[in-house]
Amino acid sequence: MSKANNSTSLGLNHNSDYKRWLKDLKQKVQQTQIKAAVQVNTTLLTFYWELGADIVQRQSTANWGDGFLKQLSKDLMKAFPDIKGFSERNLKYIRQWFLFYSRDQAIGQQAVAQLAQVPWGHNLQIISKCQSVDEAQYYIRSTIEHGWSRNVLIHQIDSGLWQREGTALSNFSATLPAVQSDLAQQTLKDPYVFDFLTLTKSYNEKELEQGLIKHITQFLLELGAGFAYMGKQVKLQVGTRDFYIDLLFYHARLHCYVVIELKAGEFEPEHAGKLNFYIKAVDEQLRKEGDAPTIGILLCKNKDKLVAEYALSDIQKPIGVSEYQLTQSLPENLQSQLPSVEEIEQELGGEL
């Protein structure tokens, strides 16, 4: 800090313009009745937004020096010792939060009101991890809709949910009514990230299925809101033969059954035909009045997009094809937490 700026900031208490603004700011704090015991709410975050805008404007027009935020923090904490949120660090966050969204010239009061529906800690995680306002607003909307905790939000951002959602290859537009098709497409991701599994390199479909069911909570989180688990290896009798569905779900928002087939290797055209058969059987045997058409999701290790498009082009039932990813390596800080041989054996459900 320069000597001139330092002397300017130290003399703020004698600056009439600064003192008038500080007095008005104190009155605003009192009027909004912010108290430490009150949880983060719309009133508080709306105040933060106005404060961020005011700080940015004052820093650009008033010659109050580099120590402005430090002095402001000191004055506000002295005036309101029982209120958290006026530390110099948090004032810098408030300024950063405002500047992040101000990049979008179209943001208005409705958008600010939406931001204020999400806890402050969530807001800070979003602006620190997101690259654009559109991405940030996606996570704001999703947090409000699904009631994500901060840890769940962080997981969803780190896994790139915004980039993955609704991108899977499907034939929904050709096999479902428009409204149902759009909603069904948004339930799909590509790829799905199963970073909670511990599998050997030579795992098979049975081990993958067992791992997903063992970690059903994490699996449902990755599938997304609305999925209800119905069972694994669900038996369907067609003619004199028995067939078994890998995983069966019901989707509360789509109001339909969802058949999930797991493949440990690359997508093959015959996989679509088999899943089409299973969907037909579920429609005939399990679907009730009021249920929408059953949809299928084929999860494979990898796929050739053109081969998958060809395979789905003449399929009559709604099917989506997505890849999945497993964690290939652990961060260095987790290496010391590697499971024991016994824990690995228990995880795999059998002996190595």
C-alpha positions in Angstrom: 0.0 0.0 0.0 1.3 3.4 -0.9 1.9 6.0 1.8 -0.7 8.3 0.2 -3.3 5.5 0.2 -2.5 4.5 3.7 -2.9 8.0 5.0 -6.1 8.4 3.1 -7.6 5.2 4.6 -6.5 6.1 8.1 -8.2 9.4 7.8 -11.6 8.0 6.7 -13.1 8.6 10.1 -12.6 12.3 9.5 -14.0 12.2 5.9 -17.5 13.7 6.0 -18.6 11.8 2.9 -17.5 8.5 4.3 -19.0 9.2 7.7 -22.4 10.1 6.1 -22.4 6.9 4.0 -21.3 4.8 7.1 -24.2 6.3 9.1 -26.7 5.4 6.4 -25.3 2.0 6.1 -25.6 1.4 9.9 -29.3 2.5 9.7 -29.8 0.0 6.8 -28.4 -2.8 8.9 -30.7 -1.9 11.8 -33.7 -1.7 9.5 -33.1 -5.1 8.1 -32.9 -6.5 11.6 -30.0 -8.8 10.9 -29.1 -10.9 14.0 -26.5 -13.6 14.4 -29.1 -16.1 15.5 -31.1 -15.6 12.3 -30.3 -18.1 9.6 -29.3 -16.9 6.1 -32.4 -15.7 4.4 -33.7 -13.6 1.6 -33.5 -10.4 3.6 -29.9 -10.9 4.5 -28.7 -11.9 1.0 -30.7 -9.1 -0.6 -28.8 -6.8 1.8 -25.5 -8.4 0.8 -26.3 -7.7 -2.8 -27.1 -4.1 -2.2 -23.9 -3.8 0.0 -21.8 -5.4 -2.7 -23.1 -3.0 -5.3 -22.5 -0.1 -2.9 -18.9 -1.2 -2.2 -18.1 -1.5 -5.9 -19.6 1.9 -6.7 -17.8 3.6 -3.7 -14.4 2.0 -4.6 -14.8 3.3 -8.2 -15.8 6.9 -7.3 -14.6 7.7 -3.8 -10.9 8.3 -3.0 -11.0 6.3 0.2 -7.8 4.4 -0.3 -6.8 0.7 -0.3 -7.7 0.3 3.4 -11.4 1.0 2.7 -12.7 -2.5 3.3 -10.6 -3.0 6.4 -11.8 0.2 7.9 -15.4 -0.6 7.0 -15.2 -4.0 8.6 -13.8 -2.5 11.8 -16.5 0.1 12.0 -19.4 -2.3 11.3 -18.1 -4.9 13.7 -17.8 -2.2 16.4 -21.3 -1.0 15.7 -22.8 -4.5 15.5 -20.6 -6.8 17.6 -23.3 -9.6 17.7 -23.7 -9.8 14.0 -21.5 -12.1 11.9 -20.7 -11.4 8.3 -18.9 -8.1 8.6 -15.3 -9.4 8.6 -13.0 -8.0 6.0 -12.8 -11.4 4.4 -16.6 -11.6 4.1 -16.9 -8.1 2.8 -14.5 -9.1 0.0 -16.7 -12.2 -0.7 -19.7 -10.0 -0.9 -18.0 -7.7 -3.4 -16.8 -10.8 -5.4 -20.3 -12.3 -5.4 -21.8 -9.0 -6.7 -19.1 -8.6 -9.4 -19.5 -12.3 -10.6 -23.2 -11.8 -11.4 -22.8 -8.3 -12.7 -21.0 -9.7 -15.7 -24.5 -10.5 -16.9 -26.0 -7.2 -17.8 -29.5 -8.8 -17.9 -29.5 -9.9 -14.3 -32.4 -8.2 -12.5 -34.3 -8.3 -9.2 -35.9 -11.6 -10.0 -32.5 -13.2 -10.4 -31.3 -11.6 -7.2 -34.3 -12.9 -5.4 -33.5 -16.4 -6.7 -29.9 -16.1 -5.5 -31.2 -15.1 -2.1 -33.1 -18.4 -1.7 -29.8 -20.3 -1.4 -27.6 -20.1 1.8 -24.6 -17.8 1.7 -22.2 -20.7 2.0 -23.7 -22.3 -1.1 -23.5 -19.1 -3.0 -19.8 -18.8 -2.2 -19.1 -22.3 -3.4 -20.9 -21.7 -6.7 -19.1 -18.5 -7.6 -15.7 -20.0 -6.7 -16.3 -23.1 -8.8 -18.4 -22.0 -11.8 -17.0 -20.4 -14.9 -20.1 -18.6 -16.1 -23.3 -17.0 -14.9 -25.3 -19.5 -16.8 -23.6 -22.4 -15.0 -23.9 -20.7 -11.7 -27.6 -20.1 -12.1 -28.1 -23.7 -13.1 -26.7 -24.8 -9.7 -28.8 -22.1 -7.9 -32.0 -23.5 -9.5 -31.0 -27.1 -8.8 -30.2 -26.3 -5.2 -33.6 -24.7 -4.7 -35.4 -27.5 -6.5 -33.7 -30.4 -4.8 -32.7 -28.9 -1.5 -29.0 -29.9 -1.9 -26.8 -29.6 1.1 -23.5 -27.8 0.6 -21.6 -31.1 0.3 -24.0 -32.4 -2.3 -23.7 -29.2 -4.2 -19.9 -29.3 -4.2 -20.1 -32.9 -5.4 -22.4 -32.1 -8.2 -20.3 -29.1 -9.4 -17.0 -31.1 -9.1 -18.5 -33.9 -11.2 -19.5 -31.5 -13.9 -23.3 -32.1 -13.7 -24.1 -29.0 -15.7 -22.0 -30.2 -18.6 -23.4 -33.8 -18.4 -27.1 -33.4 -17.8 -29.4 -33.9 -20.8 -26.5 -34.8 -23.2 -27.1 -38.5 -23.5 -27.9 -40.1 -26.9 -31.6 -41.2 -27.0 -34.6 -41.8 -29.3 -37.0 -40.0 -26.9 -38.1 -37.4 -29.4 -39.2 -40.1 -31.8 -40.8 -42.4 -29.2 -42.4 -40.1 -26.6 -44.8 -37.2 -26.6 -43.0 -33.8 -26.7 -43.4 -32.8 -23.0 -42.5 -36.3 -21.8 -39.6 -36.5 -24.2 -38.0 -33.2 -23.0 -38.4 -34.1 -19.3 -37.0 -37.7 -19.9 -34.0 -36.3 -21.8 -33.2 -34.0 -18.9 -33.1 -37.0 -16.5 -30.2 -38.5 -18.5 -26.5 -37.7 -18.1 -23.5 -38.6 -20.2 -21.3 -39.8 -18.7 -22.5 -41.0 -15.3 -19.8 -40.8 -12.7 -19.5 -43.7 -10.3 -16.6 -42.4 -8.3 -18.0 -44.2 -5.2 -17.2 -47.7 -6.5 -14.2 -49.9 -5.8 -13.8 -52.4 -8.6 -11.1 -54.5 -10.1 -9.9 -53.8 -13.7 -11.6 -57.0 -14.9 -15.0 -56.4 -13.2 -18.1 -57.8 -14.9 -21.8 -56.6 -15.0 -22.6 -58.5 -11.8 -19.9 -56.8 -9.8 -20.9 -53.4 -11.2 -24.6 -54.1 -10.3 -23.6 -55.2 -6.8 -21.5 -52.2 -6.2 -24.2 -49.8 -7.3 -26.8 -51.4 -5.1 -24.4 -51.5 -2.2 -24.0 -47.8 -2.6 -27.6 -47.1 -3.5 -27.7 -43.7 -1.8 -24.8 -42.4 -3.9 -26.2 -44.1 -7.0 -29.6 -42.5 -6.6 -27.8 -39.1 -6.1 -26.0 -39.6 -9.4 -29.1 -40.7 -11.2 -30.8 -37.5 -10.1 -34.0 -36.4 -8.4 -37.2 -38.6 -8.9 -35.7 -42.1 -9.1 -37.1 -44.7 -6.7 -35.3 -48.0 -6.5 -37.6 -51.0 -7.2 -35.2 -53.9 -7.4 -32.4 -55.8 -9.1 -32.5 -58.9 -11.3 -36.3 -58.4 -11.5 -37.9 -61.5 -12.9 -40.2 -61.3 -16.0 -41.8 -64.4 -17.5 -42.4 -64.2 -21.2 -43.9 -67.4 -22.7 -42.2 -70.3 -21.0 -38.9 -68.4 -20.3 -37.7 -66.3 -17.5 -35.8 -63.0 -18.0 -34.1 -60.8 -15.5 -33.8 -57.0 -15.6 -30.5 -55.7 -14.1 -32.1 -52.7 -12.3 -35.7 -51.4 -12.1 -36.7 -47.9 -11.0 -39.8 -45.8 -10.9 -39.5 -42.1 -11.7 -41.8 -39.9 -9.7 -41.8 -36.9 -12.0 -42.0 -38.9 -15.3 -44.6 -41.3 -13.7 -43.0 -44.3 -15.4 -40.9 -47.3 -14.9 -37.2 -47.0 -15.8 -35.3 -50.1 -16.8 -31.5 -49.9 -16.5 -29.2 -52.3 -18.2 -25.5 -52.4 -17.3 -22.7 -53.3 -19.7 -19.0 -53.6 -18.6 -17.7 -53.2 -22.1 -18.5 -51.3 -25.3 -22.0 -50.7 -26.6 -23.2 -53.3 -29.2 -26.3 -52.9 -31.4 -27.9 -56.1 -29.9 -27.9 -54.4 -26.5 -30.6 -52.0 -27.7 -32.7 -54.8 -29.0 -32.6 -56.7 -25.7 -33.5 -53.6 -23.7 -36.3 -52.9 -26.2 -37.7 -56.4 -25.3 -37.4 -55.7 -21.6 -39.3 -52.4 -21.9 -42.0 -54.1 -23.8 -42.3 -56.8 -21.1 -42.5 -54.2 -18.3 -45.1 -52.2 -20.2 -47.2 -55.4 -20.5 -46.7 -56.8 -17.1 -46.0 -54.0 -14.6 -47.3 -50.8 -16.1 -50.6 -49.6 -14.6 -53.3 -47.2 -15.7 -51.9 -43.7 -15.3 -48.3 -44.8 -15.8 -46.4 -43.2 -18.7 -44.5 -45.4 -21.2 -41.6 -47.3 -19.7 -38.1 -46.0 -20.7 -34.8 -47.7 -20.8 -31.3 -46.6 -20.0 -28.3 -48.5 -21.2 -25.1 -47.8 -19.3 -21.9 -49.0 -21.0 -18.2 -48.4 -20.4 -17.9 -46.7 -23.8 -19.8 -46.3 -27.1 -19.4 -45.4 -30.7 -21.9 -42.6 -31.1 -22.7 -43.4 -34.8 -23.2 -47.1 -34.0 -25.6 -46.2 -31.1 -27.5 -43.8 -33.3 -28.0 -46.5 -36.0 -29.1 -49.0 -33.3 -31.7 -46.7 -31.9 -33.1 -45.4 -35.2 -35.6 -48.2 -35.7 -36.2 -49.1 -32.0 -39.9 -48.5 -31.1 -39.4 -48.1 -27.3 -37.8 -45.0 -25.6 -34.1 -45.8 -24.9 -31.2 -43.6 -23.8 -27.5 -44.7 -24.1 -24.9 -43.3 -21.8 -21.3 -44.1 -20.8 -20.2 -44.3 -17.2 -16.9 -43.5 -15.5 -15.2 -45.1 -12.6 -12.5 -43.4 -10.5 -9.1 -44.3 -11.9 -6.9 -42.9 -9.2 -7.0 -41.3 -5.8 -5.6 -37.9 -4.9 -2.3 -38.0 -3.1 -3.9 -36.8 0.2 -6.1 -39.9 0.2 -3.4 -42.5 -0.6 -2.9 -43.1 3.1 -6.5 -43.9 3.5 -6.5 -46.9 1.1 -8.7 -49.7 2.3 -7.2 -52.9 3.6 -7.4 -56.2 1.7 -10.3 -57.3 3.9 -12.2 -54.1 3.2 -11.6 -54.6 -0.5 -12.8 -58.2 -0.4 -16.0 -57.0 1.5 -16.5 -54.2 -1.1 -16.3 -56.7 -4.0 -18.6 -59.1 -2.3 -16.1 -62.0 -2.8 -12.5 -63.1 -2.6 -9.8 -61.6 -4.7 
